[in-house]
Amino acid sequence: VSDESILVLLLLQAELGMTSQRHFYTICHLFPCGQLLERSRFNRRSRQLI
């Protein structure tokens, strides 16, 4: 998963006004958007990019 993809997901989370990253990650799995990182990796990469 590229940095750009994670940034797009973080922008979507902000636009939706979702403050819980755990809840947002759960919702991301409802959509067939390809391979998503494990939640811990997603959170770690998100923190590194912000």
N, C-alpha and C positions, 0 to 999 in steps of 0.2 A: 504494500500500500504506500503510495507516494505521499510526500509532505503536503502537496497541493490538495490531495483528496481529503486528508485529515483537516486541513484548513477550511475547505468547503463545508465539511460536516460541522465544524465548530461555528462557522458563520450561520449555518442553518439553525443550529441550537440556539444561538443568540437571537436570531430573527424570530424564532418561535417562543422566545422568552422562557426557555427551560433552564432552570438553575441546577437541576440534578443531572450530573453526567451519567450516573448509573441508569436513570430512567430513560434518558436520551439514547444511550447505547442499546437498551432493550428494544426501543422503538425502531432503531436502525435495522435490527434483525428481522423485522416484519417485511421489509422491502427487499426484493431480489436485486441488490446492487453489487453483486460480486462478493469477493472474499473480503471479510472484515477481520481486523486483528482481534486477538483475545482482549478482554476488557482491561486487564492490567497493563498490557502493552499499549493499548489505545490511550489510556489515561496518562501513561508515562510520556508517550510521544506528544500528546496534546500539551502537557505542561512544558515540554522542551521547546515547543514551537511558539508558545505565547510569550 
